[in-house]
Amino acid sequence: MRFPQGLSLTEGVLHVADTRNHRIISFDTNLRFIFSFGGKRGSEQGELSFPSGVAVMGSTIYVADSGNDRVQAFPAAPP
């Protein structure tokens, strides 16, 4: 990870905003990798630019996409 910033722990899954890698990474309670999304810096739907925060509500992951001045929503399950 490069500059991990925002964290969210929900139902045993830790989501981390990996800011300088432009992605969200998810781990289980033993810190084993589950899935990630993003990873390509951009402004199209699904792309992230310096994500700084992450929150989970229900089955949706909300990402503070700081470099694009927006909040994006993603399904909580791996795509």
C-alpha positions in Angstrom: 0.0 0.0 0.0 1.0 3.6 -0.6 -0.4 6.1 1.8 -3.3 4.1 3.3 -5.7 6.7 4.7 -9.4 5.9 5.3 -10.5 2.7 7.0 -13.9 1.0 7.5 -14.5 -2.2 9.5 -17.8 -3.7 8.8 -19.0 -7.3 9.5 -15.4 -8.6 9.8 -14.2 -6.9 6.6 -11.6 -4.1 6.7 -11.7 -1.7 3.8 -8.7 0.5 3.3 -8.4 3.6 1.0 -5.0 2.9 -0.6 -4.6 6.6 -1.6 -1.6 6.7 -3.8 -2.4 3.4 -5.6 -5.9 4.8 -6.4 -7.8 1.8 -5.1 -9.7 0.3 -2.2 -8.3 -3.0 -0.7 -10.4 -5.3 1.5 -9.1 -7.7 4.1 -10.6 -10.3 6.4 -10.2 -10.3 10.2 -6.8 -12.0 9.9 -5.6 -9.3 7.4 -5.8 -11.7 4.5 -6.5 -10.1 1.1 -10.1 -10.5 -0.1 -10.5 -8.2 -3.1 -9.7 -4.7 -4.4 -11.1 -2.3 -6.9 -9.9 0.8 -8.6 -6.2 0.8 -9.2 -6.3 2.9 -12.4 -6.2 6.6 -11.8 -8.9 8.3 -13.7 -12.2 10.2 -13.7 -14.4 7.7 -15.4 -17.1 5.8 -13.5 -15.3 3.2 -11.4 -11.9 4.8 -11.6 -10.4 6.6 -8.6 -8.0 9.4 -8.0 -6.5 9.6 -4.6 -9.3 8.1 -2.6 -9.1 9.3 1.0 -12.1 7.7 2.8 -14.2 4.7 2.7 -17.5 3.8 4.5 -19.9 0.9 4.2 -23.7 1.1 4.5 -25.7 -2.0 3.8 -24.4 -3.6 0.7 -22.7 -0.5 -0.7 -19.1 0.8 -0.3 -18.9 4.6 -0.5 -15.5 6.1 -1.4 -14.4 9.7 -1.0 -12.7 10.1 -4.4 -10.7 13.2 -3.4 -8.9 13.7 -6.6 -12.2 13.9 -8.5 -14.1 15.8 -5.9 -16.8 13.2 -5.6 -18.2 10.3 -3.7 -18.6 7.0 -5.6 -20.7 4.0 -4.6 -19.7 0.4 -5.3 -21.2 -3.0 -4.4 -19.8 -4.4 -1.2 -19.2 -7.8 -2.8 -16.2 -8.4 -5.1 -17.2 -7.4 -8.7 
